[in-house]
Structures are given as structure tokens and as C-alpha cells.
Amino acid sequence: MDQRDEQDFAEYFAARRDAVRRSAYLLCGDWHRADDLAQTAFVALHRRWRKIRDRGALDAYVRKTLVRAVIDESRRPWRRERFVEELPETPQRDGEIGDSVATRSALLDGLRAVPPRQRAVLVLRFLEGLDVAATAEALKCSEGTVKSQTARGLTALRAALGDTIDDLRSAS
């Protein structure tokens, strides 16, 4: 790449790195893995930087690469959860934690219980604000698949949360 392309990439990276890292965290639930996944997405973007004609589609390209990296990472055998007889001690929560922090923590715990593909759909739809068509395009699947994965993901999230967050309960 020439110096102008490197400068353009550096400006894009500086402007979007925090948002991409945050999205990666919402998808995987671990800041260290989120850093690795965001780096994977930006490395893929850097490799194809000169070939991308529509600079307005950069966010979509990075988002799609990030979601695919999360799904690929979840399929690797060393990333699978292992069941143990005894659970590790849970940290004691301070009584002064605000409702928003507790809600966010409960939501992230609930998202970890949702399968990766459904989690990706939920994050893209409700936390990234994409519509069904944009989510389908990002995940390279049909809109019907997005709708069914959304319904299943919300059901799984509601089951994982229980009565923790009443706002996510259906109105019926």
C-alpha cells in the first residue's frame, strides 16, 4: 500500500477501534478475546484495503469479518466450555452497584448462555441497531434465518435471564 492508503487506514482504525472492540466484547463476553477478534477484523480489512471501492461500506465489512471471526472461534475445540464438578467462587458484589451496571452484567451473562450464531444476530439487531436485511447481509444468510435466529435467541436469552430483567419479557 502507498502512504496515502496507509494514512486512510490509520484514520479509519483510530476512529472505529473502540466501537469494533465493544462489539466484539458483546459478541464473546471477554475483553481479551474481544481484543484478538477486533485485531483479526482490522487485519483482514488492512489486507483488502486497496480492493475496497466503496469506503462507505467499511463498517459493514469490518462487522461481517468480526461476526465470522467470533463464530469461527467458537467452533474451535479448545474454546468449548468444559463442565466441572464445582463452580469457582463468584466475586462478591458491592452493595453500591447501580442498577444499570447490574442490568448490563446480567445481560452479558445471559448473552454468554445464548449459542454463538443467535448471539451474533441479537447483538447485530438490538445492540448495533441493524435491521433484518442488514443483519442478513452481514451474516450471509436469508432474512428468514435472521428472523428465526432472533426469535430463538430471544427465547434463549429470556430463559437464561429468568426474572433478572423484566423488560425483556414478552408483553403476552
C-alpha positions as CSV (number, residue, x, y, z in Angstrom):
1,M,0.0,0.0,0.0
2,D,1.1,3.5,-0.6
3,Q,1.5,6.2,2.1
4,R,-2.0,7.7,1.3
5,D,-3.7,4.3,1.7
6,E,-1.8,3.7,5.0
7,Q,-2.9,7.1,6.3
8,D,-6.5,6.5,5.3
9,F,-6.5,3.1,7.1
10,A,-4.8,4.6,10.2
11,E,-7.5,7.3,10.3
12,Y,-10.3,4.7,10.0
13,F,-8.7,2.4,12.6
14,A,-8.4,5.3,15.1
15,A,-12.0,6.3,14.6
16,R,-13.6,2.9,14.8
17,R,-11.3,0.7,17.0
18,D,-13.3,1.3,20.2
19,A,-16.6,0.6,18.6
20,V,-15.4,-2.6,17.0
21,R,-13.8,-3.7,20.2
22,R,-17.0,-3.1,22.1
23,S,-19.0,-5.0,19.5
24,A,-16.5,-7.9,19.8
25,Y,-16.9,-7.9,23.6
26,L,-20.7,-8.0,23.3
27,L,-20.3,-11.0,20.9
28,C,-17.9,-13.0,23.0
29,G,-18.1,-11.6,26.6
30,D,-14.4,-11.5,27.2
31,W,-12.3,-8.3,26.8
32,H,-9.1,-10.3,25.9
33,R,-10.8,-12.3,23.2
34,A,-12.5,-9.1,22.1
35,D,-9.1,-7.5,21.5
36,D,-8.0,-10.5,19.5
37,L,-11.2,-10.6,17.4
38,A,-11.1,-6.9,16.7
39,Q,-7.5,-7.2,15.7
40,T,-8.4,-10.1,13.3
41,A,-11.1,-7.9,11.8
42,F,-8.8,-5.0,11.2
43,V,-6.0,-7.2,9.8
44,A,-8.5,-8.6,7.3
45,L,-9.6,-5.1,6.4
46,H,-5.9,-4.0,6.0
47,R,-5.2,-6.8,3.6
48,R,-8.1,-5.8,1.4
49,W,-7.9,-2.1,1.9
50,R,-6.8,-1.3,-1.7
51,K,-9.5,-3.5,-3.2
52,I,-12.4,-1.9,-1.4
53,R,-14.0,0.6,-3.7
54,D,-16.9,1.7,-1.5
55,R,-15.4,3.4,1.6
56,G,-19.0,3.8,2.9
57,A,-19.2,0.0,3.3
58,L,-16.1,-0.3,5.6
59,D,-18.2,-0.6,8.8
60,A,-20.3,-3.4,7.2
61,Y,-17.1,-5.2,6.1
62,V,-15.5,-5.0,9.5
63,R,-18.7,-6.0,11.2
64,K,-19.1,-9.1,8.9
65,T,-15.5,-10.1,9.5
66,L,-15.9,-9.7,13.2
67,V,-19.0,-11.8,13.4
68,R,-17.4,-14.5,11.3
69,A,-14.3,-14.5,13.5
70,V,-16.5,-14.9,16.6
71,I,-18.4,-17.8,15.1
72,D,-15.2,-19.5,13.8
73,E,-13.5,-19.0,17.2
74,S,-16.5,-20.7,18.9
75,R,-16.1,-23.8,16.7
76,R,-12.5,-24.4,17.7
77,P,-12.2,-27.3,20.2
78,W,-10.1,-25.5,22.7
79,R,-12.8,-22.8,23.1
80,R,-15.6,-25.2,24.0
81,E,-16.8,-24.9,27.6
82,R,-15.9,-27.7,30.0
83,F,-18.2,-28.8,32.7
84,V,-16.7,-29.2,36.2
85,E,-18.0,-30.6,39.4
86,E,-17.5,-27.4,41.5
87,L,-18.1,-23.9,40.3
88,P,-15.4,-21.4,41.1
89,E,-16.2,-18.8,43.7
90,T,-18.2,-15.9,42.3
91,P,-16.9,-12.4,43.3
92,Q,-18.8,-10.6,46.0
93,R,-20.8,-7.8,44.6
94,D,-20.6,-4.5,46.3
95,G,-23.9,-3.2,47.5
96,E,-23.4,0.2,45.8
97,I,-23.5,-1.1,42.2
98,G,-26.0,0.9,40.3
99,D,-29.0,-0.7,38.6
100,S,-27.5,0.0,35.1
101,V,-24.3,-1.8,35.9
102,A,-26.2,-4.8,37.4
103,T,-28.5,-4.8,34.4
104,R,-25.6,-4.8,32.0
105,S,-23.8,-7.5,33.9
106,A,-27.0,-9.7,33.9
107,L,-27.5,-9.1,30.2
108,L,-23.9,-10.0,29.3
109,D,-24.2,-13.2,31.5
110,G,-27.4,-14.0,29.6
111,L,-25.7,-13.4,26.2
112,R,-23.0,-15.9,27.1
113,A,-25.6,-18.6,27.5
114,V,-27.0,-18.0,24.0
115,P,-25.4,-20.0,21.1
116,P,-22.9,-18.0,19.1
117,R,-25.0,-17.6,15.9
118,Q,-28.1,-16.5,17.8
119,R,-25.9,-14.2,20.0
120,A,-24.5,-12.6,16.8
121,V,-28.0,-12.0,15.5
122,L,-29.1,-10.4,18.8
123,V,-26.0,-8.2,19.1
124,L,-26.3,-7.0,15.5
125,R,-30.1,-6.5,15.6
126,F,-30.6,-4.9,19.1
127,L,-27.2,-3.6,20.2
128,E,-25.7,-2.5,16.8
129,G,-29.1,-1.3,15.6
130,L,-29.2,-3.2,12.2
131,D,-32.4,-4.1,10.6
132,V,-33.2,-7.6,9.4
133,A,-31.9,-7.1,5.9
134,A,-28.6,-5.6,7.0
135,T,-28.1,-8.4,9.6
136,A,-28.8,-11.0,6.9
137,E,-26.3,-9.4,4.6
138,A,-23.7,-9.2,7.4
139,L,-24.2,-12.9,8.3
140,K,-24.6,-14.0,4.7
141,C,-27.9,-15.7,5.3
142,S,-31.5,-15.2,4.4
143,E,-33.8,-12.7,6.2
144,G,-36.0,-15.7,7.3
145,T,-32.9,-17.2,9.0
146,V,-32.3,-13.9,10.8
147,K,-35.9,-13.7,12.0
148,S,-35.9,-17.3,13.3
149,Q,-32.5,-16.9,14.9
150,T,-33.7,-13.7,16.5
151,A,-36.8,-15.5,17.9
152,R,-34.8,-18.4,19.2
153,G,-32.1,-16.2,20.6
154,L,-34.6,-14.0,22.5
155,T,-36.2,-17.2,23.9
156,A,-32.8,-18.5,25.0
157,L,-31.8,-15.1,26.4
158,R,-35.1,-14.9,28.3
159,A,-34.6,-18.4,29.7
160,A,-31.0,-17.6,30.7
161,L,-32.1,-14.3,32.4
162,G,-35.1,-15.7,34.2
163,D,-36.7,-12.9,36.2
164,T,-33.4,-10.8,36.3
165,I,-34.6,-8.3,33.7
166,D,-38.3,-7.8,33.4
167,D,-38.0,-5.5,30.3
168,L,-37.0,-8.4,28.1
169,R,-40.2,-10.4,28.9
170,S,-42.8,-10.5,26.2
171,A,-45.9,-8.5,26.7
172,S,-48.2,-11.5,26.5
